[in-house]
Each structure stands twice: as structure tokens, then as C-alpha cells.
Amino acid sequence: MANVDIKIFENISIKEKLSFEKFDKDNYGDYVDENPEETKLNNFDMPRLVIVGYRNNKIVGLFLIYDREIEFEGKKIKMAGVGGVVTRVDCRRQGVMSQILQKFFSNYIFKYKFDIAVLCTDVKKLGKLYGRVGFVPLNRSYFYLNKNGVEKEETGGMVLGLNNKSVVAKILSSKTKLFVGESNF
Ligand SMILES: CC(C)(COP(=O)(O)OP(=O)(O)OC[C@H]1O[C@@H](n2cnc3c(N)ncnc32)[C@H](O)[C@@H]1OP(=O)(O)O)[C@@H](O)C(=O)NCCC(=O)NCCS
């Protein structure tokens, strides 16, 4: 399997944003189960980081990290929201995203001092992909506010303990509502 190098973009320029959005548009395709208007309402936050994978100097995949401070059972938690995970259509099932996730979560994530990471997916289908870097299913819904301030429920949550592993154990064993702030990821 060819090596995938990763590069981390922080506070991206408009030009970089447009090029990543184009990659996303070209490759995400119709994998999204909501209509584009709904997606705009639900996903409106700007990412703090864009993690981009390259093979032979060409982009083969990327994902986004959103930076949130949330509260759970009275404690403040620094949370990384993981979203926009996409591999170039013609490079799928070659371990590209596994390598990008592995490299970022093994070598770079700790620099940003997140307590936990949260993502949403089709757990049955892709739980194994994220499980390889330690994500486990939340097994209950999490909640966020959409652009109109309406509370929305997300069922495919997975969580990962980073700087604060005990908080993930607490989240997993608790019945308290997990609220991840404004915008899904
Ligand atoms: C999901 C996606 C990012 C996976 O990228 P990828 O580079 O093909 O992933 P990998 O090759 O590293 O796959 C790793 C594992 O994920 C799982 N997986 C990946 N794609 C899968 C698919 N279409 N169906 C079922 N399992 C899949 C498998 O367990 C796979 O391991 P295996 O090939 O050894 O069986 C890619 O298919 C994609 O861009 N899909 C469209 C956008 C999307 O759905 N993003 C996810 C949002 S949460």
C-alpha cells in the first residue's frame, strides 16, 4: 500500500478553503443522507484544522477538526469535533483514510490538548475504520444547535478519549444528555 503523507492546515485562507471544498464536493458525492439545504443548516461551523493526505503530491483524502468547549455534568471539556471525512473516489478501500487518521491521531492530535474527540457516522458500516484509532460508539444520541438555533439529535456518535480519558468513561456510562454546541460536524 502506497504511503500517504499528511499535512495539517490551521486557520485556513479563503483560497485553501475553496480548494478543500471543491475536493469535498467532487468526492463526497451523494453519500450524504440529508439534502444540501439541510446540510448547510446543520453544518455551519468553520474548522480549526484541515488534515490533508497526499500520495505523489496529490490530495487523496482529508478531514476536518472543529474546536469546541462544551460542558458535561458541570465540567468544561475541550472537544475536537471530527467531520468532512472523505477519500478521493478512485482511491477508496486502499487504506488511505486509515493512514490519515492513524498518522494524525498517533502523532499530532496531542499538540492541540483536546480532552476528547467526537464524530458521527454510520457506525455499522464505518465503526471499524474509526475503531482502529480508538473511537468507540457512544450508543446514545448527542445534540447540537442548527443555524436557526433549533436543537437537533444525532444518533451515529463515536467518542475517543485524548488528554482526559476518564471523561469519556463518564460520558459512556452516564445518561446525561451530551450537547456538543452550535453546528454538527
Ligand atoms: C468512508 C471513506 C472516507 C473511507 O475511506 P477509505 O480511504 O476508502 O478507507 P480505508 O480504505 O482506510 O478503509 C478502512 C476500513 O473502513 C471500512 N470501510 C471503508 N469504506 C467502506 C465501505 N464503503 N463499506 C464498508 N466498509 C468500509 C472497512 O472496514 C475498511 O477496512 P477494509 O478495507 O480492511 O475492510 C470513503 O469511503 C469516503 O470518502 N466515503 C464518502 C464520504 C463518507 O461517507 N465519509 C464518512 C463520513 S462519517
The ligand as a Tripos MOL2 file, in Angstrom:
@<TRIPOS>MOLECULE
LIG
   48    50     1     0     0
SMALL
NO_CHARGES

@<TRIPOS>ATOM
      1 C1        -15.5760    6.4970    4.2910 C.3       1 LIG1
      2 C2        -14.3210    6.7830    3.4930 C.3       1 LIG1
      3 C3        -13.7160    8.0930    3.9720 C.3       1 LIG1
      4 C4        -13.3320    5.6370    3.7290 C.3       1 LIG1
      5 O1        -12.1080    5.9770    3.1340 O.3       1 LIG1
      6 P1        -11.0890    4.8510    2.5940 P.3       1 LIG1
      7 O2         -9.8000    5.5510    2.3250 O.co2     1 LIG1
      8 O3        -11.7200    4.1030    1.4950 O.co2     1 LIG1
      9 O4        -10.9650    3.9410    3.8880 O.3       1 LIG1
     10 P2         -9.9590    2.7290    4.1320 P.3       1 LIG1
     11 O5         -9.5250    2.1310    2.8360 O.co2     1 LIG1
     12 O6         -8.8830    3.1990    5.0650 O.co2     1 LIG1
     13 O7        -10.9370    1.7240    4.8490 O.3       1 LIG1
     14 C5        -10.7500    1.3270    6.1570 C.3       1 LIG1
     15 C6        -11.9160    0.4620    6.6280 C.3       1 LIG1
     16 O8        -13.1210    1.2090    6.6640 O.3       1 LIG1
     17 C7        -14.2080    0.3390    6.3130 C.3       1 LIG1
     18 N1        -14.8030    0.8480    5.0790 N.ar      1 LIG1
     19 C8        -14.3360    1.8390    4.2960 C.ar      1 LIG1
     20 N2        -15.1850    2.0560    3.2660 N.ar      1 LIG1
     21 C9        -16.2110    1.1980    3.4200 C.ar      1 LIG1
     22 C10       -17.3990    0.9390    2.6940 C.ar      1 LIG1
     23 N3        -17.7270    1.6210    1.5990 N.pl3     1 LIG1
     24 N4        -18.2200   -0.0280    3.1350 N.ar      1 LIG1
     25 C11       -17.9230   -0.7270    4.2350 C.ar      1 LIG1
     26 N5        -16.7950   -0.5350    4.9760 N.ar      1 LIG1
     27 C12       -15.9720    0.4170    4.5630 C.ar      1 LIG1
     28 C13       -13.6350   -1.0350    6.1340 C.3       1 LIG1
     29 O9        -13.6780   -1.6790    7.3800 O.3       1 LIG1
     30 C14       -12.2170   -0.7130    5.7230 C.3       1 LIG1
     31 O10       -11.3150   -1.7310    6.0290 O.3       1 LIG1
     32 P3        -11.0460   -2.9050    4.9520 P.3       1 LIG1
     33 O11       -10.8820   -2.2600    3.6000 O.co2     1 LIG1
     34 O12        -9.8070   -3.5400    5.5080 O.co2     1 LIG1
     35 O13       -12.2580   -3.7660    5.0370 O.co2     1 LIG1
     36 C15       -14.6160    6.8650    1.9570 C.3       1 LIG1
     37 O14       -15.3240    5.7020    1.5630 O.3       1 LIG1
     38 C16       -15.4510    8.0890    1.5600 C.2       1 LIG1
     39 O15       -14.9020    9.1560    1.2820 O.2       1 LIG1
     40 N6        -16.7990    7.9400    1.5320 N.am      1 LIG1
     41 C17       -17.6850    9.0420    1.1740 C.3       1 LIG1
     42 C18       -17.8030   10.0540    2.2970 C.3       1 LIG1
     43 C19       -18.1730    9.4160    3.6120 C.2       1 LIG1
     44 O16       -19.0770    8.5980    3.7150 O.2       1 LIG1
     45 N7        -17.4380    9.8210    4.6780 N.am      1 LIG1
     46 C20       -17.6200    9.3000    6.0140 C.3       1 LIG1
     47 C21       -18.4510   10.1980    6.8000 C.3       1 LIG1
     48 S1        -18.5130    9.6600    8.5040 S.3       1 LIG1
@<TRIPOS>BOND
     1     1     2 1
     2     2     3 1
     3     2     4 1
     4     2    36 1
     5     4     5 1
     6     5     6 1
     7     6     7 2
     8     6     8 1
     9     6     9 1
    10     9    10 1
    11    10    11 2
    12    10    12 1
    13    10    13 1
    14    13    14 1
    15    14    15 1
    16    15    16 1
    17    15    30 1
    18    16    17 1
    19    17    18 1
    20    17    28 1
    21    18    19 ar
    22    18    27 ar
    23    19    20 ar
    24    20    21 ar
    25    21    22 ar
    26    21    27 ar
    27    22    23 1
    28    22    24 ar
    29    24    25 ar
    30    25    26 ar
    31    26    27 ar
    32    28    29 1
    33    28    30 1
    34    30    31 1
    35    31    32 1
    36    32    33 2
    37    32    34 1
    38    32    35 1
    39    36    37 1
    40    36    38 1
    41    38    39 2
    42    38    40 1
    43    40    41 1
    44    41    42 1
    45    42    43 1
    46    43    44 2
    47    43    45 1
    48    45    46 1
    49    46    47 1
    50    47    48 1
@<TRIPOS>SUBSTRUCTURE
     1 LIG1         1 GROUP 0 **** ****
